[in-house]
Amino acid sequence: MTAKPRPSGYRNYTADGTYWTVRKHGKVYWVVRVDPSGGGYKMVEWWGGYHRAGAAGGAAAQLAYNQAVADAKERLRGHLHDALDSIGLGAPVSAPPVSPKEAPSQLQADGED
């Protein structure tokens, strides 16, 4: 999913345009992932609840960081594969037709039959 455009003043915290935040309900601080597209705030994932705002905020920050790292790795992986393709090294090695389990116990040196 590509990042969705947002009104000026908003940032995309993850590649898909969602972000982690804390919402209080009663005495519980809930850590949720929110999708603000379409002018509303749709809760797309509930992490869990905490009795202290600081604990919830710390969890939301850690989840956001973990998501950012995963998004960055995916983006870098794509750039790496593009770069390898551009120099002719992008094709992954396919599995050999004969399994290593079928290998002989000893092999002869080069030039010997």
GROMACS elastic network, one bead per residue, 0.5 to 0.9 nm:
[ bonds ]
;  ai    aj funct       b0    kb
    1     4     6  0.86986   500
    1    15     6  0.77284   500
    1    16     6  0.55364   500
    1    17     6  0.87296   500
    2    15     6  0.65678   500
    2    16     6  0.54141   500
    2    17     6  0.75490   500
    3    12     6  0.70216   500
    3    14     6  0.77896   500
    3    15     6  0.54626   500
    3    18     6  0.83231   500
    4    12     6  0.79627   500
    4    15     6  0.88636   500
    4    16     6  0.70126   500
    4    17     6  0.55118   500
    4    18     6  0.88252   500
    4    37     6  0.68907   500
    5    12     6  0.82794   500
    5    17     6  0.79500   500
    5    37     6  0.80001   500
    6     9     6  0.80761   500
    6    10     6  0.60428   500
    6    11     6  0.73243   500
    6    12     6  0.78928   500
    6    17     6  0.85418   500
    6    36     6  0.81560   500
    6    37     6  0.72182   500
    6    39     6  0.89227   500
    7    10     6  0.61098   500
    7    11     6  0.88397   500
    8    11     6  0.83391   500
   11    14     6  0.89768   500
   11    17     6  0.81706   500
   12    15     6  0.69266   500
   12    16     6  0.77738   500
   12    18     6  0.67866   500
   12    19     6  0.73006   500
   13    16     6  0.83353   500
   13    17     6  0.63650   500
   13    18     6  0.63977   500
   13    19     6  0.52692   500
   13    20     6  0.80436   500
   13    64     6  0.73203   500
   13    67     6  0.87086   500
   13    68     6  0.74357   500
   14    17     6  0.53336   500
   14    18     6  0.57035   500
   14    19     6  0.61412   500
   14    20     6  0.88905   500
   14    64     6  0.75372   500
   14    67     6  0.65742   500
   14    68     6  0.59917   500
   14    71     6  0.69922   500
   15    18     6  0.76018   500
   15    67     6  0.85769   500
   15    68     6  0.77788   500
   15    71     6  0.60942   500
   15    72     6  0.86531   500
   16    19     6  0.87754   500
   16    35     6  0.87438   500
   17    34     6  0.88668   500
   17    35     6  0.67371   500
   17    36     6  0.78159   500
   17    37     6  0.78882   500
   18    33     6  0.64585   500
   18    34     6  0.54017   500
   18    36     6  0.68527   500
   18    37     6  0.83984   500
   18    44     6  0.84149   500
   19    32     6  0.82764   500
   19    33     6  0.53337   500
   19    34     6  0.53966   500
   19    35     6  0.68207   500
   19    36     6  0.84805   500
   19    60     6  0.89707   500
   19    64     6  0.69223   500
   20    31     6  0.69984   500
   20    32     6  0.56620   500
   20    34     6  0.62489   500
   20    45     6  0.89355   500
   20    60     6  0.54264   500
   20    61     6  0.73186   500
   20    63     6  0.69029   500
   20    64     6  0.57957   500
   21    30     6  0.82748   500
   21    31     6  0.58189   500
   21    32     6  0.56171   500
   21    33     6  0.62863   500
   21    34     6  0.72130   500
   21    56     6  0.85309   500
   21    57     6  0.72560   500
   21    60     6  0.56057   500
   21    61     6  0.79384   500
   21    64     6  0.86497   500
   22    29     6  0.62199   500
   22    30     6  0.54337   500
   22    32     6  0.61535   500
   22    33     6  0.86133   500
   22    53     6  0.79762   500
   22    56     6  0.64414   500
   22    57     6  0.63282   500
   22    60     6  0.68399   500
   23    28     6  0.84470   500
   23    29     6  0.56965   500
   23    30     6  0.51579   500
   23    31     6  0.65687   500
   23    32     6  0.72489   500
   24    27     6  0.70424   500
   24    28     6  0.57888   500
   24    30     6  0.59425   500
   24    31     6  0.88338   500
   24    53     6  0.84070   500
   25    28     6  0.55316   500
   25    29     6  0.64194   500
   25    30     6  0.72719   500
   26    29     6  0.81071   500
   27    50     6  0.87065   500
   27    51     6  0.65659   500
   27    52     6  0.87142   500
   28    49     6  0.58837   500
   28    50     6  0.56263   500
   28    51     6  0.51414   500
   28    52     6  0.75943   500
   28    53     6  0.83696   500
   29    48     6  0.84582   500
   29    49     6  0.54044   500
   29    50     6  0.51125   500
   29    51     6  0.61012   500
   29    52     6  0.67486   500
   29    53     6  0.59271   500
   29    55     6  0.87141   500
   29    56     6  0.61339   500
   29    57     6  0.86713   500
   30    46     6  0.74428   500
   30    47     6  0.74476   500
   30    48     6  0.57466   500
   30    50     6  0.63837   500
   30    51     6  0.88806   500
   30    53     6  0.88848   500
   30    56     6  0.68045   500
   31    45     6  0.86819   500
   31    46     6  0.62248   500
   31    47     6  0.53605   500
   31    48     6  0.56033   500
   31    49     6  0.61236   500
   31    50     6  0.79969   500
   31    56     6  0.60151   500
   31    57     6  0.76293   500
   31    59     6  0.72262   500
   31    60     6  0.59284   500
   32    43     6  0.64746   500
   32    44     6  0.74692   500
   32    45     6  0.56080   500
   32    47     6  0.57076   500
   32    48     6  0.75016   500
   32    49     6  0.89927   500
   32    60     6  0.76303   500
   33    42     6  0.85127   500
   33    43     6  0.59006   500
   33    44     6  0.56703   500
   33    45     6  0.50012   500
   33    46     6  0.64798   500
   33    47     6  0.77941   500
   33    60     6  0.85366   500
   34    41     6  0.60455   500
   34    42     6  0.55830   500
   34    44     6  0.57451   500
   34    45     6  0.72803   500
   35    38     6  0.86840   500
   35    40     6  0.78825   500
   35    41     6  0.56186   500
   35    42     6  0.51302   500
   35    43     6  0.63624   500
   35    44     6  0.65204   500
   36    39     6  0.62033   500
   36    40     6  0.53997   500
   36    42     6  0.63160   500
   36    43     6  0.87452   500
   37    40     6  0.62995   500
   37    41     6  0.70880   500
   37    42     6  0.80298   500
   38    41     6  0.81156   500
   43    46     6  0.72877   500
   46    49     6  0.85246   500
   47    59     6  0.87920   500
   47    60     6  0.85837   500
   47    63     6  0.89635   500
   48    56     6  0.85614   500
   49    56     6  0.71141   500
   50    53     6  0.70728   500
   50    54     6  0.88140   500
   50    55     6  0.65265   500
   50    56     6  0.56097   500
   51    54     6  0.89966   500
   51    55     6  0.78074   500
   51    56     6  0.79507   500
   52    55     6  0.54519   500
   52    56     6  0.64952   500
   52    57     6  0.87439   500
   53    56     6  0.51238   500
   53    57     6  0.60275   500
   53    58     6  0.85344   500
   54    57     6  0.50128   500
   54    58     6  0.60477   500
   54    59     6  0.85502   500
   55    58     6  0.51212   500
   55    59     6  0.62333   500
   55    60     6  0.86662   500
   56    59     6  0.51053   500
   56    60     6  0.61714   500
   56    61     6  0.86030   500
   57    60     6  0.50609   500
   57    61     6  0.61233   500
   57    62     6  0.85993   500
   58    61     6  0.50816   500
   58    62     6  0.61761   500
   58    63     6  0.86058   500
   59    62     6  0.50979   500
   59    63     6  0.61154   500
   59    64     6  0.85253   500
   60    63     6  0.51198   500
   60    64     6  0.60952   500
   60    65     6  0.85596   500
   61    64     6  0.50879   500
   61    65     6  0.61206   500
   61    66     6  0.86172   500
   62    65     6  0.50108   500
   62    66     6  0.61006   500
   62    67     6  0.85215   500
   63    66     6  0.50815   500
   63    67     6  0.60923   500
   63    68     6  0.85217   500
   64    67     6  0.50941   500
   64    68     6  0.60871   500
   64    69     6  0.86403   500
   65    68     6  0.50205   500
   65    69     6  0.62020   500
   65    70     6  0.86442   500
   66    69     6  0.51572   500
   66    70     6  0.62521   500
   66    71     6  0.86196   500
   67    70     6  0.50877   500
   67    71     6  0.60756   500
   67    72     6  0.85297   500
   68    71     6  0.50194   500
   68    72     6  0.60118   500
   68    73     6  0.85124   500
   69    72     6  0.50734   500
   69    73     6  0.60942   500
   69    74     6  0.85938   500
   70    73     6  0.51469   500
   70    74     6  0.62399   500
   70    75     6  0.86784   500
   71    74     6  0.51738   500
   71    75     6  0.62395   500
   71    76     6  0.86636   500
   72    75     6  0.50684   500
   72    76     6  0.60794   500
   72    77     6  0.84398   500
   73    76     6  0.50769   500
   73    77     6  0.59475   500
   73    78     6  0.85764   500
   74    77     6  0.50289   500
   74    78     6  0.63074   500
   74    79     6  0.87778   500
   75    78     6  0.51988   500
   75    79     6  0.64011   500
   75    80     6  0.86915   500
   76    79     6  0.50100   500
   76    80     6  0.60033   500
   76    81     6  0.85609   500
   77    80     6  0.50615   500
   77    81     6  0.62242   500
   77    82     6  0.86041   500
   78    81     6  0.52389   500
   78    82     6  0.61937   500
   78    83     6  0.86390   500
   79    82     6  0.50327   500
   79    83     6  0.61023   500
   79    84     6  0.85854   500
   80    83     6  0.51088   500
   80    84     6  0.61504   500
   80    85     6  0.85312   500
   80    90     6  0.88759   500
   81    84     6  0.50637   500
   81    85     6  0.60170   500
   81    86     6  0.85322   500
   81    89     6  0.87219   500
   81    90     6  0.59902   500
   81    91     6  0.88765   500
   82    85     6  0.50828   500
   82    86     6  0.61816   500
   82    87     6  0.89596   500
   82    90     6  0.74019   500
   83    86     6  0.51042   500
   83    87     6  0.67098   500
   83    88     6  0.88295   500
   83    89     6  0.85502   500
   83    90     6  0.77639   500
   84    87     6  0.54338   500
   84    88     6  0.62353   500
   84    91     6  0.82604   500
   85    88     6  0.50143   500
   85    89     6  0.55032   500
   85    91     6  0.71199   500
   86    89     6  0.75793   500
   86    90     6  0.75162   500
   87    90     6  0.75914   500
   88    91     6  0.76402   500
   89    92     6  0.80628   500
   91    94     6  0.87456   500
   93    96     6  0.86881   500
   94    97     6  0.89697   500
   95    98     6  0.85338   500
   95    99     6  0.85101   500
   96    99     6  0.67285   500
   96   100     6  0.85987   500
   98   101     6  0.83139   500
   98   102     6  0.68881   500
   98   103     6  0.82671   500
   99   102     6  0.55576   500
   99   103     6  0.73542   500
  100   103     6  0.52504   500
  100   104     6  0.89795   500
  101   104     6  0.86181   500
  103   106     6  0.82997   500
  103   107     6  0.88135   500
  104   107     6  0.67030   500
  108   111     6  0.82410   500
  108   112     6  0.60800   500
  108   113     6  0.70095   500
  109   112     6  0.58161   500
  109   113     6  0.84414   500
  110   113     6  0.82983   500
